[in-house]
């Protein structure tokens, strides 16, 4: 662990945290101070990194590191991640953009604070991704796509050119969205589906079970 790297706190100690740890290790830009989890998770470890506190300890942890990243996953609604994001911002944490060195993000794309781009993902020219988003492994965000705040674009999902995804939306693994489609705020798109029409806010498009 190099002492000249900034320390970062990982907020969330579940399965998604494991993937985030791997990305941060590969990136090599931060030393991980530890994770924040639930009371039941306190003093356990995730891939060798200790759970050093709960949400109640964030203020004291801020004195040790002013960088944080949200490592709670998002299946469906973004409420947990959004609450944590607002809490971290109110304390004063800096939420860096984390990009896997195994991903490609165009220099002509823009990413908001706290967004993480996982291994194998592509964010192409002209794309704009909001704050606190997950662009998961092997997802494709094509040219001129807009992704709102607090969204999860899941593993292998494809957003074709000029697609617009509203705040707080979830796109399931392997889903494909036709170019130019507009998805409203708070929508859920199930895994493996092909979306060819616009969705109004709060729509749930999950196909047949």
MIDRENDO-508878 format. One record per residue (C-alpha): residue number from 1; residue in one letter; x, y, z. Coordinates in steps of 0.05 Angstrom, whole numbers, plus 32768, in hexadecimal, padded with zeros to 4 digits. Last residue first. Layout:
<pts>
n | res | east | north | up
NUM | A | X | Y | Z
...
</pts>
This chain:
<pts>
n | res | east | north | up
209 | X | 7CB5 | 7EDA | 7EB1
208 | X | 7C9F | 7F04 | 7E76
207 | X | 7CBD | 7F48 | 7E67
206 | X | 7CDD | 7F72 | 7E9E
205 | X | 7CCB | 7FB9 | 7E8B
204 | X | 7CBA | 7FE0 | 7ECA
203 | X | 7CA8 | 8029 | 7EBD
202 | X | 7CB6 | 805D | 7EF3
201 | X | 7CBC | 8096 | 7EC0
200 | X | 7CA0 | 8088 | 7E7A
199 | X | 7CC5 | 8055 | 7E4F
198 | X | 7CD6 | 8061 | 7E05
197 | X | 7CD3 | 8027 | 7DD4
196 | X | 7D03 | 7FF3 | 7DB7
195 | X | 7D1C | 7FD2 | 7DF7
194 | X | 7D3D | 7F8E | 7DEF
193 | X | 7D3D | 7F65 | 7E2E
192 | X | 7D75 | 7F39 | 7E4A
191 | X | 7D6D | 7F52 | 7E92
190 | X | 7D32 | 7F7C | 7EA6
189 | X | 7D2A | 7FC6 | 7E9B
188 | X | 7D17 | 7FEF | 7ED9
187 | X | 7D05 | 8038 | 7ED5
186 | X | 7D0F | 806E | 7F09
185 | X | 7D14 | 80A9 | 7EDA
184 | X | 7CFE | 80A1 | 7E92
183 | X | 7D1E | 8076 | 7E5C
182 | X | 7D24 | 8099 | 7E18
181 | X | 7D37 | 806E | 7DDB
180 | X | 7D65 | 808E | 7DA8
179 | X | 7D89 | 804E | 7D95
178 | X | 7D68 | 800D | 7DAB
177 | X | 7D75 | 7FF5 | 7DF2
176 | X | 7D94 | 7FB1 | 7DFF
175 | X | 7D8F | 7F8B | 7E41
174 | X | 7DC8 | 7F5B | 7E50
173 | X | 7DC6 | 7F66 | 7E9B
172 | X | 7D8E | 7F94 | 7EB2
171 | X | 7D87 | 7FDF | 7EA8
170 | X | 7D75 | 8003 | 7EE8
169 | X | 7D5D | 804B | 7EEB
168 | X | 7D68 | 807E | 7F22
167 | X | 7D6C | 80BB | 7EF5
166 | X | 7D54 | 80B2 | 7EAE
165 | X | 7D78 | 808B | 7E76
164 | X | 7D7D | 80AD | 7E32
163 | X | 7D93 | 8085 | 7DF5
162 | X | 7DB9 | 80AF | 7DC1
161 | X | 7DE1 | 8074 | 7DA6
160 | X | 7DD4 | 802E | 7DC1
159 | X | 7DD2 | 801B | 7E0A
158 | X | 7DE9 | 7FD3 | 7E0F
157 | X | 7DE8 | 7FAB | 7E51
156 | X | 7E20 | 7F79 | 7E5B
155 | X | 7E20 | 7F7F | 7EA7
154 | X | 7DF0 | 7FB2 | 7EC2
153 | X | 7DE6 | 7FFB | 7EB5
152 | X | 7DD5 | 8013 | 7EFB
151 | X | 7DBB | 805A | 7F02
150 | X | 7DC3 | 808C | 7F3B
149 | X | 7DC7 | 80CB | 7F0E
148 | X | 7DB1 | 80CB | 7EC6
147 | X | 7DCF | 80A6 | 7E8B
146 | X | 7DD3 | 80CC | 7E49
145 | X | 7DEB | 80A8 | 7E0B
144 | X | 7E10 | 80D2 | 7DD7
143 | X | 7E3B | 8098 | 7DBE
142 | X | 7E30 | 8053 | 7DDD
141 | X | 7E2D | 803D | 7E25
140 | X | 7E42 | 7FF3 | 7E20
139 | X | 7E42 | 7FC7 | 7E5F
138 | X | 7E7B | 7F94 | 7E64
137 | X | 7E7E | 7F97 | 7EB0
136 | X | 7E50 | 7FCA | 7ED0
135 | X | 7E46 | 8014 | 7EC5
134 | X | 7E30 | 8024 | 7F0C
133 | X | 7E18 | 806B | 7F16
132 | X | 7E22 | 809B | 7F50
131 | X | 7E20 | 80DB | 7F27
130 | X | 7E0B | 80E1 | 7EDF
129 | X | 7E25 | 80C1 | 7E9F
128 | X | 7E2D | 80EB | 7E60
127 | X | 7E40 | 80C9 | 7E1F
126 | X | 7E5E | 80F3 | 7DE8
125 | X | 7E93 | 80C0 | 7DD5
124 | X | 7E8A | 8079 | 7DF0
123 | X | 7E86 | 805A | 7E34
122 | X | 7E9E | 8012 | 7E2F
121 | X | 7E9D | 7FDF | 7E68
120 | X | 7ED0 | 7FA8 | 7E6C
119 | X | 7EDE | 7FAD | 7EB6
118 | X | 7EB1 | 7FDC | 7EDD
117 | X | 7EA2 | 8026 | 7ED5
116 | X | 7E93 | 8046 | 7F18
115 | X | 7E6C | 8087 | 7F22
114 | X | 7E78 | 80AE | 7F63
113 | X | 7E7A | 80F1 | 7F41
112 | X | 7E5D | 80F8 | 7EFB
111 | X | 7E7C | 80DC | 7EBB
110 | X | 7E86 | 8102 | 7E7A
109 | X | 7E99 | 80E4 | 7E36
108 | X | 7EC8 | 8103 | 7E02
107 | X | 7F06 | 80E4 | 7E21
106 | X | 7EE3 | 80A3 | 7E12
105 | X | 7EDD | 8071 | 7E4B
104 | X | 7EF9 | 802B | 7E3D
103 | X | 7EFA | 7FF7 | 7E74
102 | X | 7F34 | 7FCA | 7E8B
101 | X | 7F55 | 8004 | 7EB0
100 | X | 7F15 | 8005 | 7ED9
99 | X | 7EF9 | 804A | 7EE0
98 | X | 7EE8 | 8068 | 7F25
97 | X | 7ECB | 80AE | 7F25
96 | X | 7EDB | 80CE | 7F68
95 | X | 7EA9 | 80DB | 7FA0
94 | X | 7EC7 | 8112 | 7FCB
93 | X | 7EAA | 810E | 8011
92 | X | 7E8C | 814D | 8030
91 | X | 7E5D | 8131 | 8065
90 | X | 7E20 | 8147 | 803C
89 | X | 7E3E | 8126 | 7FFE
88 | X | 7E46 | 80E4 | 8022
87 | X | 7DFF | 80E6 | 803C
86 | X | 7DE2 | 80F7 | 7FF8
85 | X | 7E08 | 80BE | 7FD8
84 | X | 7DF3 | 808E | 800F
83 | X | 7DAA | 809F | 8004
82 | X | 7DB1 | 8098 | 7FB9
81 | X | 7DD3 | 8055 | 7FBF
80 | X | 7D9B | 803A | 7FEC
79 | X | 7D63 | 8057 | 7FC2
78 | X | 7D7C | 8041 | 7F7E
77 | X | 7D41 | 8013 | 7F6C
76 | X | 7D4C | 7FD4 | 7F43
75 | X | 7D89 | 7FAD | 7F57
74 | X | 7DBE | 7FDE | 7F6F
73 | X | 7DFE | 7FCA | 7F91
72 | X | 7E1D | 7FEC | 7FCD
71 | X | 7E65 | 7FFF | 7FBE
70 | X | 7E5D | 804A | 7FC4
69 | X | 7EA1 | 806D | 7FBC
68 | X | 7EC3 | 8099 | 7FEF
67 | X | 7EFB | 80CC | 7FF2
66 | X | 7F05 | 80FB | 802D
65 | X | 7F2E | 80C9 | 8055
64 | X | 7F42 | 80C7 | 809E
63 | X | 7F16 | 8101 | 80B7
62 | X | 7EDE | 80E7 | 8089
61 | X | 7EE1 | 80A6 | 80B1
60 | X | 7EC7 | 80CC | 80EE
59 | X | 7E8C | 80E7 | 80C7
58 | X | 7E7F | 80A3 | 80A6
57 | X | 7E7B | 807D | 80E8
56 | X | 7E2F | 807C | 80ED
55 | X | 7E2B | 805F | 80A7
54 | X | 7E4F | 8021 | 80C3
53 | X | 7E98 | 8016 | 80D1
52 | X | 7EDA | 7FF3 | 80C3
51 | X | 7EC5 | 7FBA | 8096
50 | X | 7F0B | 7FA0 | 8089
49 | X | 7F2B | 7F94 | 8045
48 | X | 7F47 | 7F4E | 8037
47 | X | 7F17 | 7F3C | 7FFE
46 | X | 7EDD | 7F55 | 802A
45 | X | 7EEA | 7F54 | 8074
44 | X | 7EC1 | 7F4E | 80B4
43 | X | 7ECA | 7F82 | 80EB
42 | X | 7E83 | 7F9E | 80E1
41 | X | 7E58 | 7F74 | 80B2
40 | X | 7E1E | 7F6A | 80E4
39 | X | 7E1F | 7FB4 | 80F4
38 | X | 7E17 | 7FC4 | 80AA
37 | X | 7E4F | 7FD8 | 807C
36 | X | 7E85 | 800C | 8071
35 | X | 7EC4 | 7FF2 | 8051
34 | X | 7F0E | 7FFE | 805B
33 | X | 7F45 | 8032 | 8050
32 | X | 7F4E | 801C | 8008
31 | X | 7F8D | 803C | 7FEC
30 | X | 7F7D | 805F | 7FAB
29 | X | 7F96 | 8067 | 7F63
28 | X | 7FA7 | 801E | 7F55
27 | X | 7F72 | 8015 | 7F20
26 | X | 7F77 | 7FCA | 7F25
25 | X | 7F6C | 7FCD | 7F70
24 | X | 7F31 | 7FFD | 7F67
23 | X | 7F11 | 7FCE | 7F34
22 | X | 7F1A | 7F91 | 7F60
21 | X | 7EFE | 7FB6 | 7F9C
20 | X | 7EC2 | 7FCB | 7F74
19 | X | 7EB3 | 7F83 | 7F60
18 | X | 7EB6 | 7F6D | 7FA9
17 | X | 7E8C | 7FA8 | 7FBF
16 | X | 7E55 | 7F90 | 7F91
15 | X | 7E4E | 7F51 | 7FBB
14 | X | 7E43 | 7F74 | 7FFD
13 | X | 7E6D | 7FA4 | 8027
12 | X | 7E51 | 7FE9 | 8016
11 | X | 7E72 | 802D | 801D
10 | X | 7EBA | 8027 | 8006
9 | X | 7EE8 | 805B | 8026
8 | X | 7F22 | 8076 | 7FFE
7 | X | 7F69 | 8089 | 8011
6 | X | 7F92 | 80B6 | 7FE4
5 | X | 7FD2 | 8097 | 7FC9
4 | X | 8015 | 80B0 | 7FE5
3 | X | 8017 | 807A | 801B
2 | X | 8020 | 8041 | 7FE9
1 | X | 8000 | 8000 | 8000
</pts>
